[in-house]
Amino acid sequence: MNTQDTLPSGRELAGLNKARFPNESAEYRKARNALLAEEIELRRHTERVAEMRRQLPPGGAVEKAYDFVGEDGPISFEGLFADKDTLVIYSYMLGPERKAPCPMCTSLMGSFESKIPDFQQRVALAFIARSPIERLSEEKSKRGWTQLPIYSDPFGDYTRDYVSAEDADIPGYAVFTRREGTIRHFWSGEIGGSMADPGQDPRGSPEMDPLWLLLDTTPEGRGADWYPKLKYEG
């Protein structure tokens, strides 16, 4: 039996909640505890999904020799792993035809910048785009980033195989493993625009950008027509 099947319900646990805030009404507390019950169930569902992900059977072996260029020079796909057995790759939108970096990719990458040393305690990371490394490095410097490990996919082989067969300038998130000398694809984000719910901007799951997580806790929410920008006036 699944351990979560034996747990008290979210409603039961919410009933144990002692939190109260100045001048709140009984109506507010009733609604807040009902929401709390759903938050508890959401937490559990998130863990169930994560467990399903961890239990995926072995993915396809990586048999092609992908070549990249980093700020320190050429590097192989296996080289991206460094001393780790798990590699996380974020493919960002800065292809050779794009005039400026994607604001959404920039928002996500900016939130990762200061956490790179923490991530690298557990996994290897690589941020890959199709433009020459000189341009990627220049844009990285403009943002004041110093820790993001960026790489160019100069030939586009990796991008076409794991992001877009048409070599489109779109984002991608993929995880690879190296076990007993074999590199395999483990998981990629596969929720596309055609899977968006009515009235929602296309989004994947789990949410990677804390920008949206914070806005989801506010009364205004994410909004339907607001997106981050590369630069704000004032």
Protein Blocks (a to p, Z undefined) as FASTA:
>chain_A
ZZklmpccfklmmmmpcbdcehiafklmmmmmmmmmmmmmmmmmmmmmmmmmmmpccddd
dfbdcddddfkbccdfklmnmmafbdcdddddddfklmbdcfklmmmmmmmmmmmmmmmm
mbccddddfbdfklmmmmmmmnopakbccdddfkommmmmmmomnlpacddddddddeeh
iacdfbdcfbdfklpcehiacdddddfblklmmmmmpmnlnojmbccdfbdeZZ
